[in-house]
Amino acid sequence: LRDADRRHPGFGFAESKGYPSPAHRAALAERGATTYHRRTWSFMHGLPAIGEPPRDRHGAPPRLF
């Protein structure tokens, strides 16, 4: 997880205890999933796929204004 932490700062992988911290969940919502995230993890539901920009709660693309 230290390698994941270097590649994807902000998720708190280095401090991971195997459960989602509030900061990790916030990073998922803001940045989307990485290749390190399990697709079967219950917190993945509704998150953007790898390589897609994060979406708001209603599934609309993010807007500037």
PDB file as gemmi writes it, atoms N, CA and C in Angstrom:
CRYST1    1.000    1.000    1.000  90.00  90.00  90.00 P 1                      
ATOM      1  N   LEU A   1       0.807  -1.200   0.000  1.00  0.00           N  
ATOM      2  CA  LEU A   1       0.000   0.000   0.000  1.00  0.00           C  
ATOM      3  C   LEU A   1       0.850   1.265   0.000  1.00  0.00           C  
ATOM      4  N   ARG A   2       2.089   1.138   0.389  1.00  0.00           N  
ATOM      5  CA  ARG A   2       2.966   2.315   0.323  1.00  0.00           C  
ATOM      6  C   ARG A   2       3.182   2.747  -1.123  1.00  0.00           C  
ATOM      7  N   ASP A   3       3.314   1.759  -2.029  1.00  0.00           N  
ATOM      8  CA  ASP A   3       3.449   2.075  -3.448  1.00  0.00           C  
ATOM      9  C   ASP A   3       2.183   2.769  -3.952  1.00  0.00           C  
ATOM     10  N   ALA A   4       1.027   2.268  -3.563  1.00  0.00           N  
ATOM     11  CA  ALA A   4      -0.244   2.890  -3.953  1.00  0.00           C  
ATOM     12  C   ALA A   4      -0.321   4.313  -3.420  1.00  0.00           C  
ATOM     13  N   ASP A   5       0.179   4.530  -2.219  1.00  0.00           N  
ATOM     14  CA  ASP A   5       0.158   5.864  -1.620  1.00  0.00           C  
ATOM     15  C   ASP A   5       1.030   6.836  -2.409  1.00  0.00           C  
ATOM     16  N   ARG A   6       2.172   6.364  -2.897  1.00  0.00           N  
ATOM     17  CA  ARG A   6       3.048   7.219  -3.710  1.00  0.00           C  
ATOM     18  C   ARG A   6       2.404   7.531  -5.063  1.00  0.00           C  
ATOM     19  N   ARG A   7       1.762   6.550  -5.654  1.00  0.00           N  
ATOM     20  CA  ARG A   7       1.157   6.729  -6.978  1.00  0.00           C  
ATOM     21  C   ARG A   7      -0.146   7.523  -6.938  1.00  0.00           C  
ATOM     22  N   HIS A   8      -0.861   7.412  -5.831  1.00  0.00           N  
ATOM     23  CA  HIS A   8      -2.172   8.054  -5.710  1.00  0.00           C  
ATOM     24  C   HIS A   8      -2.266   8.793  -4.382  1.00  0.00           C  
ATOM     25  N   PRO A   9      -1.562   9.922  -4.252  1.00  0.00           N  
ATOM     26  CA  PRO A   9      -1.612  10.669  -2.992  1.00  0.00           C  
ATOM     27  C   PRO A   9      -3.026  11.178  -2.709  1.00  0.00           C  
ATOM     28  N   GLY A  10      -3.331  11.292  -1.445  1.00  0.00           N  
ATOM     29  CA  GLY A  10      -4.628  11.816  -1.048  1.00  0.00           C  
ATOM     30  C   GLY A  10      -5.618  10.764  -0.596  1.00  0.00           C  
ATOM     31  N   PHE A  11      -5.364   9.491  -0.925  1.00  0.00           N  
ATOM     32  CA  PHE A  11      -6.267   8.419  -0.515  1.00  0.00           C  
ATOM     33  C   PHE A  11      -5.915   7.859   0.860  1.00  0.00           C  
ATOM     34  N   GLY A  12      -4.695   8.099   1.314  1.00  0.00           N  
ATOM     35  CA  GLY A  12      -4.280   7.586   2.615  1.00  0.00           C  
ATOM     36  C   GLY A  12      -4.000   6.097   2.619  1.00  0.00           C  
ATOM     37  N   PHE A  13      -3.549   5.559   1.487  1.00  0.00           N  
ATOM     38  CA  PHE A  13      -3.259   4.130   1.413  1.00  0.00           C  
ATOM     39  C   PHE A  13      -2.228   3.698   2.452  1.00  0.00           C  
ATOM     40  N   ALA A  14      -1.218   4.516   2.715  1.00  0.00           N  
ATOM     41  CA  ALA A  14      -0.152   4.134   3.650  1.00  0.00           C  
ATOM     42  C   ALA A  14      -0.682   3.934   5.064  1.00  0.00           C  
ATOM     43  N   GLU A  15      -1.755   4.626   5.404  1.00  0.00           N  
ATOM     44  CA  GLU A  15      -2.336   4.501   6.740  1.00  0.00           C  
ATOM     45  C   GLU A  15      -3.501   3.520   6.773  1.00  0.00           C  
ATOM     46  N   SER A  16      -3.767   2.840   5.672  1.00  0.00           N  
ATOM     47  CA  SER A  16      -4.942   1.968   5.564  1.00  0.00           C  
ATOM     48  C   SER A  16      -4.905   0.831   6.572  1.00  0.00           C  
ATOM     49  N   LYS A  17      -6.066   0.586   7.156  1.00  0.00           N  
ATOM     50  CA  LYS A  17      -6.229  -0.542   8.080  1.00  0.00           C  
ATOM     51  C   LYS A  17      -7.206  -1.566   7.505  1.00  0.00           C  
ATOM     52  N   GLY A  18      -7.563  -1.416   6.236  1.00  0.00           N  
ATOM     53  CA  GLY A  18      -8.470  -2.352   5.598  1.00  0.00           C  
ATOM     54  C   GLY A  18      -9.925  -1.919   5.612  1.00  0.00           C  
ATOM     55  N   TYR A  19     -10.193  -0.748   6.097  1.00  0.00           N  
ATOM     56  CA  TYR A  19     -11.557  -0.222   6.078  1.00  0.00           C  
ATOM     57  C   TYR A  19     -11.492   1.233   5.621  1.00  0.00           C  
ATOM     58  N   PRO A  20     -12.582   1.779   5.100  1.00  0.00           N  
ATOM     59  CA  PRO A  20     -12.530   3.131   4.538  1.00  0.00           C  
ATOM     60  C   PRO A  20     -12.599   4.224   5.595  1.00  0.00           C  
ATOM     61  N   SER A  21     -11.571   5.025   5.665  1.00  0.00           N  
ATOM     62  CA  SER A  21     -11.600   6.189   6.550  1.00  0.00           C  
ATOM     63  C   SER A  21     -12.443   7.273   5.880  1.00  0.00           C  
ATOM     64  N   PRO A  22     -12.919   8.239   6.635  1.00  0.00           N  
ATOM     65  CA  PRO A  22     -13.661   9.344   6.014  1.00  0.00           C  
ATOM     66  C   PRO A  22     -12.846  10.055   4.926  1.00  0.00           C  
ATOM     67  N   ALA A  23     -11.551  10.232   5.152  1.00  0.00           N  
ATOM     68  CA  ALA A  23     -10.705  10.902   4.154  1.00  0.00           C  
ATOM     69  C   ALA A  23     -10.587  10.062   2.885  1.00  0.00           C  
ATOM     70  N   HIS A  24     -10.490   8.741   3.040  1.00  0.00           N  
ATOM     71  CA  HIS A  24     -10.379   7.857   1.881  1.00  0.00           C  
ATOM     72  C   HIS A  24     -11.682   7.875   1.076  1.00  0.00           C  
ATOM     73  N   ARG A  25     -12.794   7.824   1.757  1.00  0.00           N  
ATOM     74  CA  ARG A  25     -14.086   7.869   1.066  1.00  0.00           C  
ATOM     75  C   ARG A  25     -14.273   9.207   0.354  1.00  0.00           C  
ATOM     76  N   ALA A  26     -13.826  10.292   0.963  1.00  0.00           N  
ATOM     77  CA  ALA A  26     -13.917  11.605   0.320  1.00  0.00           C  
ATOM     78  C   ALA A  26     -13.051  11.644  -0.937  1.00  0.00           C  
ATOM     79  N   ALA A  27     -11.858  11.059  -0.868  1.00  0.00           N  
ATOM     80  CA  ALA A  27     -10.976  11.015  -2.037  1.00  0.00           C  
ATOM     81  C   ALA A  27     -11.606  10.182  -3.149  1.00  0.00           C  
ATOM     82  N   LEU A  28     -12.250   9.078  -2.808  1.00  0.00           N  
ATOM     83  CA  LEU A  28     -12.941   8.269  -3.814  1.00  0.00           C  
ATOM     84  C   LEU A  28     -14.035   9.078  -4.505  1.00  0.00           C  
ATOM     85  N   ALA A  29     -14.813   9.792  -3.727  1.00  0.00           N  
ATOM     86  CA  ALA A  29     -15.901  10.586  -4.297  1.00  0.00           C  
ATOM     87  C   ALA A  29     -15.371  11.710  -5.182  1.00  0.00           C  
ATOM     88  N   GLU A  30     -14.248  12.301  -4.783  1.00  0.00           N  
ATOM     89  CA  GLU A  30     -13.678  13.427  -5.525  1.00  0.00           C  
ATOM     90  C   GLU A  30     -12.884  12.984  -6.741  1.00  0.00           C  
ATOM     91  N   ARG A  31     -12.098  11.921  -6.596  1.00  0.00           N  
ATOM     92  CA  ARG A  31     -11.140  11.527  -7.637  1.00  0.00           C  
ATOM     93  C   ARG A  31     -11.518  10.278  -8.409  1.00  0.00           C  
ATOM     94  N   GLY A  32     -12.466   9.509  -7.888  1.00  0.00           N  
ATOM     95  CA  GLY A  32     -12.806   8.246  -8.524  1.00  0.00           C  
ATOM     96  C   GLY A  32     -11.865   7.142  -8.067  1.00  0.00           C  
ATOM     97  N   ALA A  33     -12.109   5.953  -8.543  1.00  0.00           N  
ATOM     98  CA  ALA A  33     -11.344   4.776  -8.135  1.00  0.00           C  
ATOM     99  C   ALA A  33     -10.009   4.689  -8.862  1.00  0.00           C  
ATOM    100  N   THR A  34      -9.096   3.954  -8.265  1.00  0.00           N  
ATOM    101  CA  THR A  34      -7.807   3.661  -8.886  1.00  0.00           C  
ATOM    102  C   THR A  34      -7.771   2.173  -9.215  1.00  0.00           C  
ATOM    103  N   THR A  35      -6.710   1.728  -9.841  1.00  0.00           N  
ATOM    104  CA  THR A  35      -6.576   0.298 -10.138  1.00  0.00           C  
ATOM    105  C   THR A  35      -6.379  -0.519  -8.871  1.00  0.00           C  
ATOM    106  N   TYR A  36      -6.079   0.130  -7.759  1.00  0.00           N  
ATOM    107  CA  TYR A  36      -5.897  -0.567  -6.490  1.00  0.00           C  
ATOM    108  C   TYR A  36      -7.229  -0.893  -5.807  1.00  0.00           C  
ATOM    109  N   HIS A  37      -8.304  -0.267  -6.230  1.00  0.00           N  
ATOM    110  CA  HIS A  37      -9.597  -0.475  -5.581  1.00  0.00           C  
ATOM    111  C   HIS A  37     -10.303  -1.709  -6.136  1.00  0.00           C  
ATOM    112  N   ARG A  38     -10.797  -2.539  -5.222  1.00  0.00           N  
ATOM    113  CA  ARG A  38     -11.560  -3.732  -5.612  1.00  0.00           C  
ATOM    114  C   ARG A  38     -12.932  -3.315  -6.124  1.00  0.00           C  
ATOM    115  N   ARG A  39     -13.323  -3.855  -7.252  1.00  0.00           N  
ATOM    116  CA  ARG A  39     -14.626  -3.537  -7.838  1.00  0.00           C  
ATOM    117  C   ARG A  39     -15.779  -4.119  -7.023  1.00  0.00           C  
ATOM    118  N   THR A  40     -15.516  -5.127  -6.218  1.00  0.00           N  
ATOM    119  CA  THR A  40     -16.566  -5.759  -5.412  1.00  0.00           C  
ATOM    120  C   THR A  40     -16.749  -5.076  -4.065  1.00  0.00           C  
ATOM    121  N   TRP A  41     -15.925  -4.102  -3.752  1.00  0.00           N  
ATOM    122  CA  TRP A  41     -16.003  -3.391  -2.478  1.00  0.00           C  
ATOM    123  C   TRP A  41     -17.312  -2.623  -2.427  1.00  0.00           C  
ATOM    124  N   SER A  42     -18.047  -2.715  -1.348  1.00  0.00           N  
ATOM    125  CA  SER A  42     -19.377  -2.103  -1.263  1.00  0.00           C  
ATOM    126  C   SER A  42     -19.351  -0.587  -1.455  1.00  0.00           C  
ATOM    127  N   PHE A  43     -18.266   0.071  -1.120  1.00  0.00           N  
ATOM    128  CA  PHE A  43     -18.183   1.526  -1.263  1.00  0.00           C  
ATOM    129  C   PHE A  43     -17.927   1.965  -2.703  1.00  0.00           C  
ATOM    130  N   MET A  44     -17.760   1.008  -3.618  1.00  0.00           N  
ATOM    131  CA  MET A  44     -17.516   1.342  -5.022  1.00  0.00           C  
ATOM    132  C   MET A  44     -18.807   1.669  -5.760  1.00  0.00           C  
ATOM    133  N   HIS A  45     -19.943   1.274  -5.225  1.00  0.00           N  
ATOM    134  CA  HIS A  45     -21.219   1.505  -5.898  1.00  0.00           C  
ATOM    135  C   HIS A  45     -21.437   3.001  -6.133  1.00  0.00           C  
ATOM    136  N   GLY A  46     -21.705   3.343  -7.373  1.00  0.00           N  
ATOM    137  CA  GLY A  46     -21.983   4.730  -7.710  1.00  0.00           C  
ATOM    138  C   GLY A  46     -20.764   5.582  -7.994  1.00  0.00           C  
ATOM    139  N   LEU A  47     -19.567   5.018  -7.865  1.00  0.00           N  
ATOM    140  CA  LEU A  47     -18.356   5.788  -8.153  1.00  0.00           C  
ATOM    141  C   LEU A  47     -18.010   5.688  -9.630  1.00  0.00           C  
ATOM    142  N   PRO A  48     -17.309   6.683 -10.173  1.00  0.00           N  
ATOM    143  CA  PRO A  48     -16.921   6.616 -11.580  1.00  0.00           C  
ATOM    144  C   PRO A  48     -15.929   5.484 -11.813  1.00  0.00           C  
ATOM    145  N   ALA A  49     -15.953   4.954 -13.017  1.00  0.00           N  
ATOM    146  CA  ALA A  49     -15.005   3.900 -13.384  1.00  0.00           C  
ATOM    147  C   ALA A  49     -13.612   4.500 -13.533  1.00  0.00           C  
ATOM    148  N   ILE A  50     -12.620   3.647 -13.552  1.00  0.00           N  
ATOM    149  CA  ILE A  50     -11.243   4.106 -13.720  1.00  0.00           C  
ATOM    150  C   ILE A  50     -11.121   4.870 -15.034  1.00  0.00           C  
ATOM    151  N   GLY A  51     -10.501   6.035 -14.965  1.00  0.00           N  
ATOM    152  CA  GLY A  51     -10.268   6.842 -16.147  1.00  0.00           C  
ATOM    153  C   GLY A  51     -11.406   7.778 -16.500  1.00  0.00           C  
ATOM    154  N   GLU A  52     -12.536   7.675 -15.807  1.00  0.00           N  
ATOM    155  CA  GLU A  52     -13.652   8.582 -16.050  1.00  0.00           C  
ATOM    156  C   GLU A  52     -13.618   9.694 -15.025  1.00  0.00           C  
ATOM    157  N   PRO A  53     -14.027  10.892 -15.415  1.00  0.00           N  
ATOM    158  CA  PRO A  53     -14.072  11.971 -14.425  1.00  0.00           C  
ATOM    159  C   PRO A  53     -15.144  11.689 -13.386  1.00  0.00           C  
ATOM    160  N   PRO A  54     -14.953  12.119 -12.153  1.00  0.00           N  
ATOM    161  CA  PRO A  54     -15.983  11.944 -11.130  1.00  0.00           C  
ATOM    162  C   PRO A  54     -17.279  12.634 -11.550  1.00  0.00           C  
ATOM    163  N   ARG A  55     -18.387  12.083 -11.086  1.00  0.00           N  
ATOM    164  CA  ARG A  55     -19.700  12.650 -11.389  1.00  0.00           C  
ATOM    165  C   ARG A  55     -20.368  13.070 -10.092  1.00  0.00           C  
ATOM    166  N   ASP A  56     -21.345  13.955 -10.216  1.00  0.00           N  
ATOM    167  CA  ASP A  56     -22.061  14.352  -9.012  1.00  0.00           C  
ATOM    168  C   ASP A  56     -23.038  13.249  -8.606  1.00  0.00           C  
ATOM    169  N   ARG A  57     -23.781  13.477  -7.552  1.00  0.00           N  
ATOM    170  CA  ARG A  57     -24.673  12.447  -7.023  1.00  0.00           C  
ATOM    171  C   ARG A  57     -25.747  12.008  -8.006  1.00  0.00           C  
ATOM    172  N   HIS A  58     -26.088  12.844  -8.950  1.00  0.00           N  
ATOM    173  CA  HIS A  58     -27.167  12.532  -9.875  1.00  0.00           C  
ATOM    174  C   HIS A  58     -26.651  11.951 -11.186  1.00  0.00           C  
ATOM    175  N   GLY A  59     -25.363  11.690 -11.274  1.00  0.00           N  
ATOM    176  CA  GLY A  59     -24.789  11.083 -12.467  1.00  0.00           C  
ATOM    177  C   GLY A  59     -24.436  12.063 -13.575  1.00  0.00           C  
ATOM    178  N   ALA A  60     -24.606  13.348 -13.345  1.00  0.00           N  
ATOM    179  CA  ALA A  60     -24.276  14.340 -14.363  1.00  0.00           C  
ATOM    180  C   ALA A  60     -22.781  14.636 -14.333  1.00  0.00           C  
ATOM    181  N   PRO A  61     -22.200  14.933 -15.495  1.00  0.00           N  
ATOM    182  CA  PRO A  61     -20.781  15.299 -15.496  1.00  0.00           C  
ATOM    183  C   PRO A  61     -20.555  16.563 -14.659  1.00  0.00           C  
ATOM    184  N   PRO A  62     -19.380  16.722 -14.083  1.00  0.00           N  
ATOM    185  CA  PRO A  62     -19.094  17.935 -13.309  1.00  0.00           C  
ATOM    186  C   PRO A  62     -19.151  19.175 -14.198  1.00  0.00           C  
ATOM    187  N   ARG A  63     -19.551  20.302 -13.597  1.00  0.00           N  
ATOM    188  CA  ARG A  63     -19.653  21.563 -14.334  1.00  0.00           C  
ATOM    189  C   ARG A  63     -18.705  22.589 -13.730  1.00  0.00           C  
ATOM    190  N   LEU A  64     -18.291  23.529 -14.565  1.00  0.00           N  
ATOM    191  CA  LEU A  64     -17.442  24.606 -14.066  1.00  0.00           C  
ATOM    192  C   LEU A  64     -18.251  25.654 -13.327  1.00  0.00           C  
ATOM    193  N   PHE A  65     -19.466  25.926 -13.768  1.00  0.00           N  
ATOM    194  CA  PHE A  65     -20.285  26.984 -13.179  1.00  0.00           C  
ATOM    195  C   PHE A  65     -21.631  26.450 -12.766  1.00  0.00           C  
TER     196      PHE A  65                                                      
END                                                                             
